[in-house]
Amino acid sequence: MKISSGTLSGTVHGAVEEYLELVGDQPVTNLYDLVLAEVEAPLLECVLQHTGNNQSQTAKILGLNRGTLRKKLLRYRLM
């Protein structure tokens, strides 16, 4: 399946393919958790910067409640 470049899904697709090629024949485990952790932190950081560090607006944009956002920000040491 060809994924168009310039899209978020295309970028993720390319990054995962590149990662799998890099590891080659080495066993891969917990790839789902790795991808989520690698994507979630920069997503939170970018949206937080976009809103001028306004947690209420950030939570609204992300579709999270503010408490959940704060837990995630603490997890990734973004606050």
N, C-alpha and C positions, 0 to 999 in steps of 0.2 A: 504494500500500500504506500503510495507516494504522499507524503505530508508536505503541504505548501510551506515554504520558508516565510519568515516574517510574522508568523503567528505564534502565540504562546504554546499551543500544542505542538507545532512544528519544532520549536526550540527545545521543548522537553524531549520530544522524540529523538532529535539529533543528539542531545546530550546523553540520553540513556544508551543509544546505539554506540556512541563514542566510548562511554564508560565500559560497556560490555566488550567492546573490541580491545580496550586497554587491559582488562583483566584476563582476556584470553581464556585459557583452559582452567584457570584458577576457580575454585568453587565460590559462588556468590550466594550470600545469605542476607536476609533482611533488607533487600533492595527497596521494597516499598517504604519501610521506615526511613531509610537513608534518603530517598528522594523527597519524602515529605519534610524531613528536617532541613534538607538543603534548599528547599523551595519556600517553606513557611517563614523562616527567619527574614530573608530579604524581602518577601512580600510584605510582612508586617512593617519592616523598617521603611520601605518605600512609601507605603500608604501613610504611615505616621509622619514622615517628612512632608508629604503632599498636603497634609492637613495642618501643618505647623505644630505638630505634637499634640493635637487635640484628640484625646482618646475617645470621646463621644462620637465625633465625626468619623474617626478611623473605624470604630466598631460598626457604625452604620454602613459605611462603604463596604466593609468586609462581610456584613451580614452576621455579626457576632454580637452577643451582649457584652457590655462593658467589663463585667467581671471575668468572662472568658478571655477577653482581650488582655486584661491585666495579668492573668495567669500565664498566658503565652509570652507576653513581654518580659515577665520575670524569668520564665524558663530560658529564654534566649538572651537574657541580660541586656534588654533594650530599654530598661528603665531603672 
